[in-house]
Amino acid sequence: MTNRPTTDELRAKVTEVLPALRKDLEDLIRIESVSADPARAAEVQRSAEAVAELFRAEGFGTVDIVSADGGAPAVIAHKAGPEGAPTVLLYAHHDVQPENDHADWDSAPFEPTERDGRLYARGAADDKAGIAAHLGALRVFGDDLPVSVTMFIEGEEEVGSESLPALLREHQERLRSDVIVIADSGNWDIGEPALTTSLRGLVRADIEVRTLTHAVHSGMWGGLVPDSLIALSRVIASLHDDEGNVAVAGLHSGPAADVEYPEERLRAESGALPGVQWIGSGSTVARLWTKPALSITGLDAPKVEGASNTLVPAARAKISLRIAPGDTTQNAVERLREHLEANVPWGAELTFTVVDTGEATQIDATGPAYDAAREAFTEAWDGTAPVDMGVGGSIPFIAEFLEAFPQASVLVTGVEDPDTRAHGANEGLHLAEFERVVLAETLLLARLGTLEG
């Protein structure tokens, strides 16, 4: 392709490469690359080797499987484009979440199965389809790339990317690029593309409330000695105001995009019961994207069945605090600690332990690379412009990319849609949308090739 191909030519080429691309995606899915399961470490290695072989087959000059600090294997590969063209780094990850109870799946979790226009399997969307989308765009161009391309396919995203900072340091020059495309997010809806421009951060902490050195009879001491479960309940109740807003003072909140989120869609996607009311105040998307959110995700306490008539001496809870873009984990940890210490009742002893943290991300999505992306997405979706979307969840490694490569334009894209069910049973890839994702990335690379490197 010595001349810039037309959109119709690229669209036809995408259609041509799709059958073999889907076969390669299904082969990757069948590899049980569950990074959280030590017993399947060999599968994670096999997955990295399969990914590396796919890039070798596309004529990448250098393809290496690397790791750092004892982390899982990642793949780094490079293929040169025209002299003076920008370098684009394409990121995805080849590890997947555990499949959990197979009985919850309508088909075998590691055997890709098509039903009603979706391909169901663990990793079908998150994130082996991200790898396939990159691969599809590259196959459209073959050896006539419009840009230089560096592939970075990580192997431990689903367990927190602990070794990613070390990988970025050790391979910084190999990974240095003008544009970074991170294919690990999603689109606003079927037929409506999106660029993800903000993600909340995360603070997880365990708290223990203790009132006694040992359990005592509730009849003998009840009414005088507080039990730890009641004390813990009062601490937890203090974390929200009557509307359901997070009541921890000093946490940041910010504005959100002016996007409508219809009530029926909220009910369907969240699984909320018909009579359950929403919590918090402000716009729906602000509450989901740009305000803090706090949940209790675990409790250590005696089971109801078989419980004895005793005052429990200690009780524990796990707090999951999502922090808004513009806040920091350091600030959030200190504000949460202060709030808990101020609200533990009756002189009970409070132990506060930070489990892990991840920084929030706010991307300034302006400039030539973002203009090129919006044009590419609009064409791929037949005139529908992309939404600037926030994500309520956390992808802390994006902040690490922004820190490591401050001069690069970071585009967060993806293949998911509201019914993807990533991390859950019956994870599925919408095949028609996947074709649009491949076309959009193909058009993006073509447009980036017209920019100066």
C-alpha positions as CSV (number, residue, x, y, z in Angstrom):
1,M,0.0,0.0,0.0
2,T,2.3,2.7,-1.2
3,N,-0.6,5.2,-1.5
4,R,-2.9,5.8,1.5
5,P,-5.7,3.3,1.2
6,T,-9.3,4.4,1.3
7,T,-11.7,3.6,4.1
8,D,-13.5,1.1,1.8
9,E,-10.3,-0.6,0.9
10,L,-9.3,-1.0,4.5
11,R,-12.8,-2.1,5.4
12,A,-12.6,-4.8,2.8
13,K,-9.2,-5.9,4.0
14,V,-10.5,-6.2,7.6
15,T,-13.3,-8.4,6.4
16,E,-10.7,-10.6,4.5
17,V,-8.5,-11.1,7.6
18,L,-11.3,-11.8,10.1
19,P,-11.8,-15.6,9.6
20,A,-8.1,-16.4,10.3
21,L,-8.0,-13.8,13.1
22,R,-11.0,-15.4,14.8
23,K,-9.3,-18.8,14.6
24,D,-6.2,-17.4,16.3
25,L,-8.3,-15.7,18.9
26,E,-10.0,-19.0,19.7
27,D,-6.7,-20.8,19.9
28,L,-5.5,-18.2,22.5
29,I,-8.7,-18.5,24.5
30,R,-8.2,-22.3,24.9
31,I,-5.0,-21.6,26.8
32,E,-6.0,-21.3,30.5
33,S,-3.7,-18.4,31.3
34,V,-5.1,-17.7,34.7
35,S,-2.4,-15.6,36.4
36,A,-4.0,-15.9,39.8
37,D,-3.6,-19.7,39.9
38,P,-0.1,-20.9,40.6
39,A,-1.0,-24.3,39.3
40,R,-1.5,-22.8,35.9
41,A,1.7,-20.9,35.6
42,A,2.8,-23.2,32.8
43,E,-0.4,-22.1,30.9
44,V,0.5,-18.5,31.4
45,Q,4.0,-19.3,29.9
46,R,2.4,-21.2,27.0
47,S,0.1,-18.2,26.4
48,A,3.1,-15.9,26.1
49,E,4.8,-18.2,23.7
50,A,1.7,-18.5,21.5
51,V,1.4,-14.7,21.4
52,A,5.1,-14.3,20.6
53,E,4.7,-16.8,17.7
54,L,1.8,-14.8,16.3
55,F,4.0,-11.8,16.0
56,R,6.9,-13.7,14.6
57,A,4.5,-14.9,11.8
58,E,3.8,-11.3,11.0
59,G,7.4,-10.5,10.3
60,F,8.3,-8.6,13.5
61,G,12.1,-8.1,13.6
62,T,12.4,-8.6,17.3
63,V,10.1,-10.7,19.5
64,D,11.1,-11.4,23.1
65,I,9.4,-13.0,26.1
66,V,10.5,-11.0,29.2
67,S,9.8,-10.8,32.9
68,A,11.0,-8.8,35.9
69,D,11.0,-9.2,39.6
70,G,9.7,-12.8,39.3
71,G,6.6,-11.6,37.5
72,A,4.7,-13.4,34.8
73,P,6.0,-13.4,31.2
74,A,5.2,-10.5,28.9
75,V,5.8,-10.2,25.1
76,I,7.7,-7.3,23.6
77,A,8.0,-7.1,19.8
78,H,8.9,-4.4,17.3
79,K,8.3,-3.9,13.6
80,A,9.7,-0.9,11.8
81,G,7.6,1.3,9.6
82,P,8.6,4.1,7.2
83,E,11.5,6.3,8.2
84,G,10.3,9.3,10.2
85,A,6.9,7.8,11.0
86,P,5.6,7.8,14.5
87,T,6.1,4.8,16.8
88,V,2.9,3.4,18.2
89,L,2.9,1.0,21.2
90,L,0.0,-1.4,21.2
91,Y,-0.8,-2.8,24.7
92,A,-3.0,-5.7,25.7
93,H,-2.7,-8.5,28.2
94,H,-2.8,-12.3,27.7
95,D,-3.6,-13.4,31.2
96,V,-7.2,-13.9,32.3
97,Q,-9.4,-14.0,35.4
98,P,-10.2,-17.3,37.1
99,E,-13.3,-18.9,35.6
100,N,-14.7,-19.8,39.0
101,D,-17.7,-22.3,39.2
102,H,-18.1,-24.0,35.8
103,A,-21.7,-24.6,36.7
104,D,-22.4,-20.9,36.3
105,W,-21.4,-21.0,32.6
106,D,-23.7,-21.9,29.8
107,S,-20.8,-23.4,27.9
108,A,-17.3,-24.6,28.8
109,P,-15.3,-21.5,30.0
110,F,-12.2,-22.2,27.9
111,E,-14.0,-23.5,24.8
112,P,-15.1,-20.6,22.7
113,T,-18.7,-20.9,21.7
114,E,-20.8,-18.6,19.5
115,R,-24.4,-17.8,20.5
116,D,-26.5,-15.0,19.1
117,G,-23.6,-13.1,17.6
118,R,-21.4,-13.4,20.7
119,L,-18.3,-15.5,21.3
120,Y,-18.5,-16.8,24.9
121,A,-15.4,-17.9,26.9
122,R,-13.1,-16.6,29.6
123,G,-10.7,-14.1,27.9
124,A,-12.9,-13.8,24.8
125,A,-13.1,-10.1,25.5
126,D,-10.8,-9.3,28.4
127,D,-8.3,-9.2,27.0
128,K,-7.4,-11.7,24.3
129,A,-9.7,-9.9,21.9
130,G,-7.5,-6.8,22.6
131,I,-4.5,-8.8,21.3
132,A,-6.5,-10.0,18.3
133,A,-7.7,-6.4,17.5
134,H,-4.0,-5.3,17.4
135,L,-3.1,-8.3,15.3
136,G,-6.0,-7.7,12.9
137,A,-4.9,-4.1,12.2
138,L,-1.4,-5.2,11.6
139,R,-2.5,-8.0,9.1
140,V,-4.4,-5.4,7.1
141,F,-1.1,-3.6,6.4
142,G,1.2,-6.6,6.2
143,D,4.8,-5.4,5.5
144,D,3.6,-1.9,4.5
145,L,2.9,-0.4,7.9
146,P,2.1,3.3,8.0
147,V,3.9,3.6,11.4
148,S,6.5,1.7,13.4
149,V,4.8,-0.6,15.9
150,T,5.9,-1.9,19.3
151,M,3.8,-4.6,20.9
152,F,3.6,-5.0,24.6
153,I,1.5,-7.8,25.8
154,E,1.5,-8.2,29.6
155,G,1.0,-11.4,31.5
156,E,-0.2,-10.3,35.0
157,E,-2.7,-7.5,34.6
158,E,-5.4,-9.6,36.3
159,V,-3.3,-9.9,39.5
160,G,-2.4,-6.2,39.7
161,S,0.6,-5.8,37.3
162,E,3.0,-5.8,40.2
163,S,6.1,-6.2,38.0
164,L,5.0,-3.7,35.4
165,P,6.9,-0.7,36.8
166,A,10.1,-2.8,36.7
167,L,9.4,-3.9,33.1
168,L,8.8,-0.3,32.1
169,R,12.1,0.7,33.7
170,E,14.1,-2.2,32.3
171,H,12.8,-1.9,28.7
172,Q,12.0,1.8,28.6
173,E,14.0,2.5,25.4
174,R,12.4,-0.4,23.6
175,L,8.9,0.7,24.7
176,R,9.4,4.4,24.1
177,S,6.8,5.6,21.6
178,D,4.8,8.6,20.4
179,V,1.4,7.1,20.9
180,I,0.3,4.3,23.2
181,V,-2.9,2.4,22.5
182,I,-4.2,0.5,25.5
183,A,-6.8,-2.0,24.4
184,D,-8.3,-3.0,27.8
185,S,-11.4,-0.9,28.2
186,G,-14.7,-0.8,26.3
187,N,-17.3,1.2,24.4
188,W,-20.3,3.1,25.6
189,D,-22.8,0.7,24.0
190,I,-23.3,-1.5,21.0
191,G,-23.0,0.8,18.0
192,E,-21.6,3.7,20.2
193,P,-17.8,3.8,20.5
194,A,-15.9,5.5,23.3
195,L,-12.5,6.7,24.3
196,T,-11.8,6.1,28.0
197,T,-10.5,9.4,29.5
198,S,-10.8,8.8,33.2
199,L,-10.6,5.9,35.7
200,R,-11.0,5.9,39.4
201,G,-8.2,4.8,41.7
202,L,-8.4,2.2,44.5
203,V,-7.6,1.9,48.1
204,R,-8.3,-1.5,49.8
205,A,-7.9,-1.7,53.5
206,D,-8.7,-4.2,56.3
207,I,-10.0,-2.9,59.6
208,E,-10.3,-4.7,62.9
209,V,-12.4,-3.5,65.8
210,R,-11.7,-5.2,69.2
211,T,-13.5,-4.7,72.4
212,L,-12.5,-7.7,74.5
213,T,-9.5,-9.9,75.2
214,H,-11.7,-13.0,74.9
215,A,-15.3,-13.9,74.3
216,V,-17.7,-13.6,77.2
217,H,-21.3,-14.7,78.0
218,S,-23.8,-12.2,76.4
219,G,-26.2,-12.7,79.3
220,M,-23.6,-12.0,82.0
221,W,-22.0,-9.0,80.3
222,G,-24.5,-7.7,77.7
223,G,-25.7,-4.2,78.5
224,L,-22.4,-3.1,79.9
225,V,-19.6,-4.4,77.6
226,P,-19.9,-3.5,73.9
227,D,-19.4,-6.4,71.5
228,S,-17.1,-5.9,68.5
229,L,-19.8,-6.6,65.9
230,I,-22.0,-3.7,67.1
231,A,-18.9,-1.5,67.3
232,L,-17.8,-2.4,63.8
233,S,-21.4,-1.9,62.5
234,R,-21.3,1.7,63.8
235,V,-18.0,2.3,62.2
236,I,-19.3,1.0,58.9
237,A,-22.5,3.0,59.2
238,S,-20.4,6.2,59.6
239,L,-18.9,5.8,56.2
240,H,-21.9,7.2,54.3
241,D,-24.4,10.0,54.9
242,D,-28.1,9.5,54.8
243,E,-28.2,9.9,51.0
244,G,-25.5,7.3,50.5
245,N,-22.6,9.7,49.6
246,V,-19.2,8.8,51.0
247,A,-18.9,10.7,54.3
248,V,-15.1,10.6,54.5
249,A,-14.0,14.3,54.6
250,G,-11.3,15.5,52.3
251,L,-11.8,13.1,49.3
252,H,-11.8,14.7,45.9
253,S,-14.8,14.7,43.5
254,G,-14.9,16.1,40.0
255,P,-17.3,16.8,37.1
256,A,-18.3,14.1,34.6
257,A,-19.2,14.1,30.9
258,D,-22.7,15.1,30.0
259,V,-23.9,11.6,29.1
260,E,-27.3,10.1,29.6
261,Y,-27.5,6.7,31.3
262,P,-31.1,5.6,31.0
263,E,-32.8,4.0,34.0
264,E,-33.8,0.8,32.3
265,R,-30.2,0.3,31.1
266,L,-28.9,0.9,34.7
267,R,-31.2,-1.7,36.1
268,A,-30.4,-4.2,33.4
269,E,-26.6,-3.8,33.6
270,S,-26.3,-3.6,37.4
271,G,-28.7,-6.4,38.3
272,A,-30.3,-4.1,40.9
273,L,-33.7,-5.3,42.2
274,P,-36.7,-3.3,41.0
275,G,-37.3,-1.6,44.4
276,V,-33.7,-0.8,45.2
277,Q,-33.0,2.9,45.2
278,W,-29.7,4.4,43.9
279,I,-27.4,5.9,46.5
280,G,-25.5,9.2,46.5
281,S,-26.3,12.6,44.9
282,G,-25.3,14.2,41.6
283,S,-25.5,12.9,38.0
284,T,-25.5,9.2,37.5
285,V,-22.2,9.2,35.6
286,A,-20.6,11.4,38.2
287,R,-21.5,8.9,40.9
288,L,-20.1,6.1,38.7
289,W,-17.0,7.8,37.4
290,T,-15.8,11.0,39.1
291,K,-17.0,10.7,42.8
292,P,-15.5,8.4,45.4
293,A,-17.4,5.2,46.2
294,L,-16.9,3.0,49.2
295,S,-18.0,-0.6,49.6
296,I,-17.6,-3.3,52.3
297,T,-16.4,-6.4,50.3
298,G,-15.8,-8.8,53.1
299,L,-16.5,-9.5,56.8
300,D,-14.9,-11.8,59.4
301,A,-17.6,-12.7,62.0
302,P,-19.2,-15.8,63.4
303,K,-21.7,-17.6,61.2
304,V,-25.3,-17.2,62.1
305,E,-25.9,-20.9,62.1
306,G,-24.4,-22.4,65.3
307,A,-23.6,-19.0,66.8
308,S,-23.4,-19.1,70.6
309,N,-24.6,-16.5,73.1
310,T,-21.3,-14.8,73.5
311,L,-20.0,-11.3,72.9
312,V,-17.5,-11.4,70.0
313,P,-14.2,-9.9,71.0
314,A,-13.0,-8.8,67.5
315,A,-14.5,-8.4,64.1
316,R,-12.9,-7.4,60.7
317,A,-14.1,-5.9,57.5
318,K,-12.5,-5.2,54.1
319,I,-13.0,-1.7,52.7
320,S,-12.9,-1.0,49.0
321,L,-12.6,2.7,48.3
322,R,-12.7,4.0,44.8
323,I,-11.1,7.4,44.5
324,A,-12.0,10.0,42.0
325,P,-9.7,11.2,39.2
326,G,-7.7,14.1,40.6
327,D,-7.3,12.5,44.0
328,T,-4.2,10.5,45.2
329,T,-4.0,7.3,47.1
330,Q,-1.8,8.9,49.7
331,N,-4.5,11.5,50.4
332,A,-7.3,8.9,50.4
333,V,-5.5,6.6,52.8
334,E,-4.9,9.3,55.3
335,R,-8.4,10.7,55.1
336,L,-9.9,7.2,55.5
337,R,-7.7,6.5,58.5
338,E,-8.7,9.8,60.1
339,H,-12.3,9.1,59.6
340,L,-12.2,5.6,61.0
341,E,-10.2,6.7,64.1
342,A,-12.7,9.5,64.7
343,N,-15.7,7.2,64.5
344,V,-14.8,4.1,66.3
345,P,-17.2,4.0,69.3
346,W,-16.8,3.4,73.1
347,G,-13.0,3.3,73.1
348,A,-12.8,0.2,71.1
349,E,-9.4,-0.6,69.6
350,L,-9.1,0.0,65.8
351,T,-6.5,-1.6,63.6
352,F,-6.2,-0.2,60.1
353,T,-4.1,-2.1,57.5
354,V,-3.7,-1.0,53.8
355,V,-3.9,-4.0,51.5
356,D,-3.2,-2.4,48.2
357,T,-3.6,0.9,46.2
358,G,-3.8,2.1,42.6
359,E,-3.8,5.6,41.4
360,A,-6.7,7.2,39.5
361,T,-6.2,8.4,35.9
362,Q,-7.3,11.6,34.1
363,I,-6.3,11.9,30.5
364,D,-6.1,15.2,28.6
365,A,-7.6,13.7,25.4
366,T,-6.6,16.6,23.1
367,G,-4.1,16.8,20.3
368,P,-3.4,15.3,16.9
369,A,-3.4,11.6,18.1
370,Y,-6.8,12.0,19.8
371,D,-8.2,13.9,16.7
372,A,-7.0,10.9,14.6
373,A,-8.6,8.5,17.0
374,R,-12.0,10.3,17.0
375,E,-12.0,10.4,13.2
376,A,-11.1,6.7,12.9
377,F,-13.8,5.7,15.4
378,T,-16.4,7.9,13.7
379,E,-15.7,6.3,10.4
380,A,-15.6,2.7,11.8
381,W,-19.0,3.3,13.4
382,D,-20.6,4.8,10.3
383,G,-20.7,8.4,11.5
384,T,-21.3,7.9,15.2
385,A,-18.6,9.9,17.1
386,P,-17.0,8.3,20.2
387,V,-18.0,9.3,23.7
388,D,-15.4,10.5,26.2
389,M,-16.2,7.9,28.8
390,G,-15.1,7.4,32.4
391,V,-14.7,4.1,34.1
392,G,-15.7,3.5,37.7
393,G,-13.2,0.7,38.1
394,S,-9.5,1.0,38.3
395,I,-6.6,0.2,35.8
396,P,-3.7,1.5,37.8
397,F,-1.1,0.6,35.2
398,I,-2.4,3.3,32.9
399,A,-1.1,5.9,35.4
400,E,2.2,4.1,35.3
401,F,2.4,4.4,31.5
402,L,1.6,8.1,31.8
403,E,4.4,8.5,34.4
404,A,6.9,6.5,32.4
405,F,6.2,8.2,29.0
406,P,4.9,11.7,29.8
407,Q,5.4,12.9,26.2
408,A,3.3,10.1,24.7
409,S,-0.4,10.4,23.8
410,V,-2.2,7.6,25.6
411,L,-5.4,6.3,24.0
412,V,-7.5,3.9,26.1
413,T,-9.7,1.8,23.9
414,G,-11.2,-1.7,24.0
415,V,-13.6,-4.3,22.8
416,E,-16.0,-4.6,25.7
417,D,-19.6,-3.4,25.8
418,P,-22.2,-3.2,28.6
419,D,-23.0,-6.9,28.4
420,T,-19.5,-8.3,28.1
421,R,-19.5,-9.6,31.7
422,A,-15.8,-9.5,32.0
423,H,-14.6,-11.3,35.1
424,G,-17.9,-13.1,35.5
425,A,-19.5,-16.2,34.1
426,N,-20.5,-16.1,30.4
427,E,-18.0,-13.5,29.4
428,G,-18.7,-12.7,25.8
429,L,-17.4,-10.8,22.8
430,H,-19.8,-9.1,20.5
431,L,-18.5,-10.2,17.1
432,A,-19.9,-7.4,15.0
433,E,-18.5,-4.8,17.4
434,F,-15.2,-6.6,17.3
435,E,-15.0,-6.1,13.6
436,R,-15.6,-2.4,14.1
437,V,-12.8,-2.3,16.7
438,V,-10.4,-3.9,14.3
439,L,-11.4,-1.4,11.5
440,A,-11.1,1.6,13.9
441,E,-7.6,0.6,14.9
442,T,-6.7,0.0,11.3
443,L,-8.0,3.5,10.4
444,L,-6.2,5.0,13.4
445,L,-2.8,3.6,12.4
446,A,-3.3,4.9,8.9
447,R,-4.1,8.4,10.2
448,L,-1.2,8.3,12.7
449,G,1.1,7.5,9.7
450,T,0.4,11.0,8.3
451,L,1.7,12.6,11.5
452,E,5.3,13.4,12.1
453,G,7.1,11.1,14.5
